[in-house]
């Protein structure tokens, strides 16, 4: 089977498992139950594959097999359950197969929770707190005991048929791709909540290419969601010579990101759970903000109550250009991202609503300061209805701290809002659309009705308003109308109509009307 066939088969089976929860709980919630159990299945199958490999290599020597398994990416511990007197009831490995064998037990929800807790404890460096926000024994989410047990049994039955061993699926990128595919489909069903955990793949791909990560780069996403942007940025490098850092405020989304990184083989990614504006987690040895070669993000659009109350006395000095309005945190995130980019070389890419480009007040002052500092490199307008949960169009802003004085204040504008694949529920950027955006950005040449390099004087004349139509003229002249030809056409139509009426009158008379 090809990679695509394997991916599709796994995806279809897991998507079928969602029927267990559809209509019971919100997609934004049941994604956690599905994806967590798929993660457990993945760990279990890889462990099974490794155990078989070591049994063959060490010819059944249990001591050597156990020692070898402890050196793997993760450890599968033994679970010990006890009765009310503290006596050992049973011992079993923390695997999916163990759960499946116990799927008919009345306490299956509690057993799943115990297994997750044991997996966390055995792999603290990688999985600490990852399963903290999910409860498979929750009556509120999964129903009363009988209903809950039926749903969990169905979920285990659905996933049991999957074989995620390396010898079956080939290279493990397939599993990571399926995970991303599932997250995207959950986002499509989750409505407004989708934006909390996922950036559409094509937008992530475009932004990742625009910031051009290089070998050795330290890459950060301060609003990382499920981690799709970080993963796509790392793939641009073509090797494992990079380091990833992400911060996410939502606990369940943070956990999803941790699992996503693991499934993509990026075990070393530093993913922190906290509020980026109020409590940035990445510091250097001097307790100053850590600096990154590439900073990318799709922050929540115009976030209300983003932390303005701490901005005036921000110990990191991120808001020296001005403090954004309390109800619109877009420039707060951009200010943080600029503060964490390496001086003289850092690149920053951020998804923003169009209001960021032209709103006045404090936002206008911050925008003016950034342009005068020669930090803003490009503004790219995207089509409407690209993002899950909102139909509003967005833009990409690219900042570059390595810009030379010769480019002083110049900004490259691209209007890519009219080129996309139209769909009923959500539009999509095609590969050719992404390629055109990136190629045009790199050439930095004027393209009629698509791209323009604006001078500082032009931007200043527009009072630092970056609304794209001010710079990229997309006006299409209407075709000149030939009045005489139109009149002739009208006469011909009227003649044809008169002839048709005569025929109708004749037929009606013949019929006696």
VENWO-V375411 format. One record per backbone hydrogen bond with DSSP energy under -1.0 kcal/mol. CO is the residue of the C=O (numbers start at 1). NH is the residue of the N-H. E is the energy in kcal/mol with one decimal. If there is no record, write none. Layout:
co=CO nh=NH e=E
co=CO nh=NH e=E
This chain:
co=2 nh=6 e=-2.4
co=3 nh=7 e=-3.0
co=4 nh=8 e=-2.9
co=5 nh=9 e=-2.3
co=6 nh=10 e=-2.4
co=7 nh=11 e=-3.0
co=8 nh=12 e=-2.9
co=9 nh=13 e=-1.8
co=10 nh=14 e=-2.5
co=11 nh=15 e=-3.2
co=12 nh=16 e=-1.8
co=13 nh=17 e=-1.3
co=16 nh=19 e=-1.7
co=17 nh=20 e=-1.6
co=18 nh=21 e=-1.9
co=18 nh=22 e=-1.9
co=21 nh=24 e=-2.6
co=21 nh=25 e=-1.8
co=26 nh=29 e=-1.8
co=26 nh=30 e=-2.7
co=27 nh=31 e=-1.6
co=29 nh=32 e=-1.6
co=30 nh=34 e=-2.3
co=31 nh=35 e=-2.9
co=32 nh=36 e=-1.8
co=33 nh=37 e=-1.8
co=34 nh=38 e=-2.2
co=35 nh=39 e=-1.8
co=36 nh=40 e=-2.1
co=37 nh=41 e=-2.3
co=38 nh=42 e=-2.3
co=39 nh=43 e=-2.6
co=40 nh=44 e=-2.5
co=41 nh=45 e=-2.6
co=42 nh=46 e=-2.4
co=43 nh=47 e=-2.2
co=44 nh=48 e=-2.5
co=45 nh=49 e=-2.3
co=46 nh=50 e=-2.6
co=47 nh=51 e=-2.7
co=48 nh=52 e=-2.1
co=49 nh=53 e=-1.8
co=50 nh=54 e=-2.5
co=51 nh=55 e=-2.5
co=52 nh=56 e=-1.7
co=53 nh=57 e=-2.1
co=54 nh=58 e=-3.1
co=55 nh=60 e=-1.5
co=58 nh=61 e=-1.7
co=61 nh=65 e=-2.3
co=62 nh=66 e=-2.6
co=63 nh=67 e=-2.2
co=64 nh=68 e=-2.4
co=65 nh=69 e=-2.4
co=66 nh=70 e=-1.4
co=68 nh=71 e=-1.2
co=69 nh=72 e=-1.4
co=77 nh=94 e=-2.5
co=79 nh=92 e=-2.1
co=81 nh=89 e=-3.7
co=81 nh=90 e=-1.1
co=83 nh=86 e=-1.9
co=87 nh=83 e=-2.5
co=90 nh=81 e=-2.4
co=92 nh=79 e=-3.7
co=93 nh=95 e=-2.3
co=95 nh=99 e=-1.5
co=96 nh=100 e=-2.7
co=97 nh=101 e=-2.3
co=100 nh=103 e=-1.5
co=102 nh=105 e=-1.8
co=105 nh=108 e=-1.4
co=107 nh=111 e=-2.2
co=108 nh=112 e=-2.2
co=109 nh=113 e=-1.9
co=110 nh=114 e=-2.2
co=111 nh=115 e=-2.5
co=112 nh=116 e=-2.4
co=113 nh=117 e=-2.3
co=114 nh=118 e=-2.3
co=115 nh=119 e=-2.4
co=116 nh=120 e=-2.3
co=117 nh=121 e=-2.3
co=118 nh=122 e=-2.0
co=119 nh=123 e=-1.0
co=123 nh=126 e=-1.1
co=123 nh=127 e=-3.4
co=124 nh=128 e=-1.5
co=127 nh=130 e=-2.2
co=129 nh=132 e=-1.3
co=131 nh=134 e=-1.3
co=135 nh=138 e=-1.2
co=138 nh=142 e=-2.3
co=139 nh=143 e=-1.5
co=144 nh=148 e=-3.3
co=145 nh=149 e=-2.8
co=146 nh=150 e=-2.0
co=147 nh=151 e=-2.3
co=148 nh=152 e=-2.5
co=149 nh=153 e=-2.4
co=150 nh=154 e=-2.3
co=151 nh=155 e=-2.2
co=152 nh=156 e=-2.4
co=153 nh=157 e=-2.5
co=154 nh=158 e=-2.5
co=155 nh=159 e=-2.0
co=156 nh=160 e=-1.6
co=159 nh=162 e=-1.4
co=165 nh=168 e=-1.6
co=165 nh=169 e=-2.4
co=166 nh=170 e=-2.1
co=171 nh=174 e=-1.6
co=172 nh=176 e=-1.4
co=173 nh=177 e=-2.7
co=174 nh=178 e=-2.3
co=175 nh=179 e=-2.4
co=176 nh=180 e=-2.2
co=177 nh=181 e=-2.6
co=178 nh=182 e=-2.7
co=179 nh=183 e=-2.4
co=180 nh=184 e=-2.5
co=181 nh=185 e=-2.0
co=182 nh=186 e=-2.6
co=183 nh=187 e=-2.3
co=184 nh=188 e=-1.9
co=190 nh=193 e=-1.4
co=191 nh=194 e=-1.8
co=193 nh=196 e=-1.5
co=194 nh=197 e=-1.8
co=194 nh=198 e=-1.5
co=197 nh=226 e=-1.4
co=200 nh=204 e=-2.4
co=201 nh=205 e=-2.7
co=202 nh=206 e=-2.3
co=203 nh=207 e=-2.5
co=204 nh=208 e=-2.6
co=205 nh=209 e=-2.1
co=206 nh=210 e=-2.0
co=207 nh=211 e=-1.7
co=214 nh=217 e=-2.2
co=217 nh=243 e=-1.8
co=218 nh=293 e=-1.4
co=218 nh=294 e=-1.9
co=219 nh=245 e=-2.3
co=220 nh=296 e=-2.5
co=221 nh=247 e=-2.0
co=224 nh=227 e=-2.7
co=227 nh=231 e=-2.2
co=228 nh=232 e=-2.3
co=229 nh=233 e=-2.3
co=230 nh=234 e=-2.3
co=231 nh=235 e=-1.6
co=234 nh=237 e=-1.3
co=240 nh=242 e=-1.8
co=241 nh=216 e=-4.2
co=243 nh=219 e=-2.9
co=244 nh=270 e=-2.8
co=245 nh=221 e=-2.1
co=246 nh=272 e=-3.0
co=247 nh=224 e=-1.8
co=248 nh=274 e=-1.1
co=250 nh=254 e=-2.5
co=251 nh=255 e=-2.1
co=252 nh=256 e=-1.9
co=253 nh=257 e=-2.3
co=254 nh=258 e=-2.2
co=255 nh=259 e=-2.2
co=256 nh=260 e=-2.5
co=257 nh=261 e=-2.6
co=258 nh=262 e=-1.9
co=259 nh=263 e=-2.5
co=260 nh=264 e=-1.2
co=261 nh=266 e=-2.7
co=262 nh=265 e=-1.6
co=266 nh=269 e=-1.7
co=270 nh=246 e=-2.9
co=272 nh=248 e=-2.4
co=275 nh=279 e=-3.1
co=282 nh=290 e=-2.4
co=284 nh=287 e=-2.0
co=288 nh=284 e=-2.6
co=292 nh=342 e=-2.6
co=293 nh=347 e=-2.7
co=294 nh=220 e=-2.5
co=295 nh=349 e=-2.5
co=297 nh=351 e=-2.0
co=307 nh=310 e=-1.9
co=308 nh=311 e=-1.0
co=311 nh=314 e=-1.7
co=314 nh=317 e=-1.5
co=319 nh=322 e=-1.2
co=325 nh=328 e=-1.3
co=326 nh=305 e=-1.3
co=329 nh=333 e=-1.9
co=330 nh=334 e=-2.0
co=331 nh=335 e=-2.4
co=332 nh=336 e=-2.0
co=333 nh=337 e=-2.6
co=334 nh=338 e=-2.7
co=335 nh=339 e=-1.9
co=336 nh=340 e=-1.3
co=340 nh=292 e=-2.9
co=342 nh=345 e=-1.5
co=342 nh=346 e=-2.9
co=346 nh=401 e=-3.0
co=347 nh=295 e=-2.5
co=348 nh=399 e=-3.2
co=349 nh=297 e=-1.6
co=350 nh=397 e=-2.6
co=352 nh=395 e=-2.9
co=353 nh=356 e=-1.7
co=354 nh=357 e=-1.9
co=355 nh=359 e=-2.8
co=357 nh=466 e=-3.1
co=361 nh=365 e=-1.6
co=362 nh=366 e=-2.4
co=363 nh=367 e=-2.5
co=364 nh=368 e=-2.3
co=365 nh=369 e=-2.2
co=366 nh=370 e=-2.4
co=367 nh=371 e=-2.1
co=368 nh=372 e=-2.4
co=369 nh=373 e=-1.6
co=370 nh=375 e=-1.9
co=371 nh=374 e=-1.6
co=375 nh=400 e=-2.7
co=377 nh=412 e=-2.3
co=378 nh=398 e=-2.5
co=379 nh=414 e=-2.4
co=380 nh=396 e=-2.7
co=381 nh=416 e=-1.8
co=385 nh=427 e=-2.6
co=387 nh=390 e=-1.2
co=391 nh=385 e=-1.8
co=394 nh=382 e=-2.6
co=395 nh=352 e=-2.9
co=396 nh=380 e=-2.7
co=397 nh=350 e=-2.1
co=398 nh=377 e=-3.0
co=398 nh=378 e=-1.8
co=399 nh=348 e=-2.6
co=404 nh=407 e=-2.0
co=405 nh=408 e=-2.0
co=407 nh=410 e=-2.5
co=411 nh=454 e=-2.8
co=412 nh=379 e=-2.5
co=413 nh=452 e=-2.4
co=414 nh=381 e=-3.1
co=421 nh=428 e=-2.1
co=428 nh=421 e=-3.4
co=430 nh=434 e=-2.2
co=431 nh=435 e=-2.7
co=432 nh=436 e=-1.9
co=433 nh=437 e=-2.1
co=434 nh=438 e=-2.6
co=435 nh=439 e=-2.7
co=436 nh=440 e=-2.4
co=437 nh=441 e=-2.3
co=438 nh=442 e=-2.1
co=439 nh=443 e=-1.9
co=440 nh=444 e=-2.2
co=447 nh=450 e=-2.6
co=447 nh=451 e=-2.7
co=450 nh=415 e=-3.4
co=451 nh=447 e=-1.8
co=452 nh=413 e=-3.3
co=454 nh=411 e=-2.0
co=455 nh=459 e=-2.1
co=456 nh=460 e=-3.0
co=457 nh=461 e=-2.3
co=458 nh=462 e=-1.3
co=459 nh=464 e=-2.6
co=460 nh=463 e=-1.9
co=462 nh=465 e=-1.3
co=467 nh=470 e=-2.0
co=468 nh=471 e=-2.4
co=468 nh=472 e=-2.5
co=481 nh=483 e=-1.1
co=482 nh=486 e=-2.2
co=483 nh=487 e=-2.4
co=484 nh=488 e=-2.2
co=485 nh=489 e=-2.2
co=486 nh=490 e=-2.2
co=487 nh=491 e=-2.3
co=488 nh=492 e=-2.3
co=489 nh=493 e=-2.2
co=490 nh=494 e=-2.6
co=491 nh=495 e=-2.3
co=492 nh=496 e=-2.2
co=493 nh=497 e=-2.4
co=494 nh=498 e=-2.3
co=495 nh=499 e=-2.3
co=496 nh=500 e=-2.2
co=497 nh=501 e=-2.2
co=498 nh=502 e=-1.9
co=499 nh=503 e=-2.0
co=500 nh=504 e=-2.4
co=501 nh=505 e=-2.5
co=502 nh=506 e=-2.2
co=503 nh=507 e=-2.4
co=504 nh=508 e=-2.5
co=505 nh=509 e=-2.1
co=506 nh=510 e=-2.1
co=507 nh=511 e=-1.5
co=508 nh=513 e=-3.0
co=509 nh=512 e=-1.3
